[in-house]
Every structure is written in structure tokens, then in C-alpha cells.
Amino acid sequence: MTVIEQLEATIQERIAHPREGSYTCKLLAAGKVEMLKKIGEEAAEVLVAGALQPQDRLIYEGADLIYHLLVLLNSQELSWADIEAELARRFK
């Protein structure tokens, strides 16, 4: 199982069985608009890291962006596999 698959399994578990104190549950409970705002914040941090900071910071911020995107996708009954399928469709 890949890291993305493991992360999605955890997100799905939090959707099905919310846990008090879980950051993922907090994001899910905040709703779509707040998740989108957080993705925007993370995207801005990726931009800054890519332009002005060392590579390790870009990796860190990129991971945050992907995590927040996965939470949004899974909250909308989508998954990373849907993203992969779209990329495959584009680059056949």
C-alpha cells in the first residue's frame, strides 16, 4: 500500500468514525469552504517555498498541499485514483 493509499484510508476512517482531537476531523467538520481556504493557504506556501526557500521546505509545503487536497477529494467522494485517472487520460 502506498503512502497516499494509507493516508486516504485514514481520511476515510475519520469520515466514517470521527475522532475528537483529530485535525482531519476538524477540517471535515469545518466544511468545504474552509477546506478550500486551507488549500489556498497551502498553495501560497508552496509558491513561496518554490521561489524563495530551500528544497526541503518545498517538499514540506508540497506534502501539506497534497494532504489538504486529499481531505477535500475524499470529502467529495473522490480520491487520488481519480486524479491519476485524469492524468493518465491527458498523457496517453
C-alpha positions in Angstrom: 0.0 0.0 0.0 1.4 3.4 -1.0 1.6 6.3 1.4 -1.2 8.1 -0.5 -3.4 4.9 -0.1 -2.6 4.8 3.6 -3.4 8.4 4.1 -6.7 8.1 2.2 -7.6 5.1 4.3 -7.0 7.2 7.4 -9.1 10.0 5.9 -11.9 7.6 5.1 -11.8 6.2 8.6 -12.1 9.8 10.0 -15.1 10.4 7.7 -16.8 7.2 8.9 -15.7 7.4 12.5 -14.8 11.0 13.6 -12.3 11.3 16.5 -12.2 14.1 18.9 -8.9 16.0 18.6 -8.2 14.8 15.0 -7.0 17.5 12.7 -8.6 15.7 9.7 -12.0 15.6 11.5 -11.6 19.3 12.3 -11.1 20.0 8.6 -14.0 17.9 7.6 -16.3 19.5 10.2 -15.3 23.0 9.0 -16.9 22.3 5.6 -16.0 22.7 2.0 -15.4 26.5 2.0 -12.9 26.2 4.9 -11.2 23.3 3.3 -10.8 25.3 0.1 -9.4 28.3 2.1 -6.8 26.0 3.7 -5.9 24.6 0.2 -5.4 28.2 -0.9 -3.1 28.9 2.0 -1.1 25.8 1.4 -0.8 26.6 -2.3 0.5 30.1 -1.4 3.1 28.5 0.9 4.2 26.2 -1.9 4.7 29.2 -4.2 6.8 31.0 -1.6 8.8 27.9 -0.9 9.4 27.2 -4.6 10.6 30.8 -5.2 12.5 31.6 -2.0 13.2 28.7 0.2 15.4 25.5 0.2 14.1 22.4 -1.4 13.3 20.7 1.8 10.8 23.5 2.6 9.2 23.0 -0.8 8.8 19.3 -0.1 7.3 20.0 3.3 4.8 22.5 1.9 4.0 20.3 -1.1 3.2 17.4 1.3 0.8 19.8 3.2 -0.9 20.8 0.0 -1.4 17.2 -1.1 -2.8 16.2 2.3 -5.3 19.0 2.3 -6.3 18.2 -1.3 -6.8 14.6 -0.3 -9.1 15.6 2.5 -11.2 17.7 0.1 -11.3 15.0 -2.5 -12.3 12.3 -0.1 -15.0 14.6 1.5 -16.5 14.9 -2.0 -16.4 11.1 -2.6 -13.4 11.4 -4.9 -9.9 10.0 -4.5 -6.3 10.3 -5.6 -7.1 7.5 -8.1 -9.5 10.0 -9.8 -6.6 12.4 -10.2 -4.3 9.6 -11.5 -7.0 8.6 -14.0 -7.3 12.2 -15.2 -3.5 12.5 -15.6 -3.5 9.2 -17.5 -6.2 10.4 -19.8 -4.3 13.5 -20.6 -1.0 11.8 -21.2 -1.9 8.7 -23.2 
